[in-house]
Amino acid sequence: MTKRQLIEKLSQKVEGLSAEDAKLVVDTVFQAMTEALGKGDRIEIRGFGSFEIRKRRPRRGRNPKTGTQVSVAEKKVPFFKVGKELRHKVNPSPAKKAQ
């Protein structure tokens, strides 16, 4: 699903919400999430998952073209941990056998 599809879905789902207003809502949510992660805050959306920033330690890497070793500096990366409800929707557990 793209951002445009999300905006269309939201405007269809909420009666009286124009595509312009739906775009404003989606942009505002993404902007707030980006700002929170930028400050190092954790975002938790129950049933969906959580976002947080994790630090990657510096390491030795390799240039794939030349094969020479290079230093890769420490960096921060966004990390998503899936919530229980979403995990079960994506990968439902097999039905239990009747005994």
C-alpha positions as CSV (number, residue, x, y, z in Angstrom):
1,M,0.0,0.0,0.0
2,T,1.3,3.4,-1.0
3,K,0.8,6.7,0.8
4,R,-1.6,7.7,-1.9
5,Q,-3.6,4.5,-1.5
6,L,-3.8,5.1,2.3
7,I,-5.1,8.6,1.7
8,E,-7.8,7.3,-0.7
9,K,-8.8,4.6,1.7
10,L,-9.1,7.1,4.6
11,S,-11.2,9.5,2.5
12,Q,-13.5,6.7,1.4
13,K,-13.9,5.3,4.9
14,V,-14.6,8.6,6.8
15,E,-17.8,10.2,5.4
16,G,-17.4,13.8,4.6
17,L,-13.6,13.7,4.6
18,S,-12.1,15.0,1.4
19,A,-9.0,13.6,-0.2
20,E,-7.2,16.9,0.7
21,D,-8.2,16.6,4.4
22,A,-7.2,12.9,4.4
23,K,-3.8,13.8,3.0
24,L,-3.4,16.4,5.7
25,V,-4.2,13.8,8.4
26,V,-1.8,11.2,7.0
27,D,1.0,13.8,6.6
28,T,0.4,15.1,10.1
29,V,0.6,11.5,11.6
30,F,3.8,10.7,9.6
31,Q,5.4,14.0,10.6
32,A,4.6,13.5,14.3
33,M,6.1,10.0,14.1
34,T,9.2,11.2,12.3
35,E,9.7,14.0,14.9
36,A,9.3,11.6,17.8
37,L,11.8,9.2,16.4
38,G,14.2,12.0,15.6
39,K,14.1,13.0,19.3
40,G,14.8,9.4,20.3
41,D,11.2,8.7,21.6
42,R,9.5,5.4,21.3
43,I,6.2,5.1,19.4
44,E,3.8,2.3,20.4
45,I,0.6,1.6,18.5
46,R,-1.2,-1.2,20.4
47,G,-2.1,-4.2,18.3
48,F,0.1,-2.9,15.4
49,G,3.6,-2.6,16.8
50,S,6.2,-0.2,18.1
51,F,8.9,1.9,16.5
52,E,12.2,2.9,18.2
53,I,15.7,4.0,17.4
54,R,18.5,1.5,17.9
55,K,22.2,2.2,17.8
56,R,24.4,0.1,15.5
57,R,28.0,-0.3,16.8
58,P,30.9,0.7,14.6
59,R,32.2,-2.3,12.6
60,R,34.6,-3.3,9.8
61,G,32.9,-3.6,6.5
62,R,34.1,-4.5,3.0
63,N,33.8,-2.6,-0.3
64,P,32.0,-5.1,-2.6
65,K,33.7,-3.7,-5.7
66,T,37.3,-3.7,-4.5
67,G,37.2,-6.1,-1.6
68,T,39.1,-3.6,0.6
69,Q,38.1,-3.3,4.3
70,V,36.4,-0.1,5.4
71,S,35.4,1.3,8.7
72,V,31.6,1.7,9.1
73,A,30.8,4.3,11.8
74,E,28.3,4.0,14.5
75,K,24.8,4.9,13.4
76,K,21.2,5.1,14.6
77,V,18.6,3.2,12.7
78,P,14.8,3.0,13.1
79,F,13.5,-0.4,14.2
80,F,10.0,-1.8,14.1
81,K,8.7,-4.5,16.3
82,V,5.4,-6.1,15.2
83,G,2.6,-6.3,17.7
84,K,0.8,-9.5,18.6
85,E,-2.5,-8.8,16.8
86,L,-0.7,-7.9,13.5
87,R,1.6,-10.9,13.9
88,H,-1.4,-13.2,14.2
89,K,-3.1,-11.6,11.2
90,V,-0.1,-12.0,9.0
91,N,0.9,-15.5,10.2
92,P,-2.2,-17.2,11.8
93,S,-1.4,-20.1,14.0
94,P,-2.7,-23.5,12.7
95,A,-6.0,-24.7,14.0
96,K,-5.7,-26.9,17.1
97,K,-6.7,-30.5,16.7
98,A,-9.8,-31.6,18.5
99,Q,-9.1,-34.3,21.0
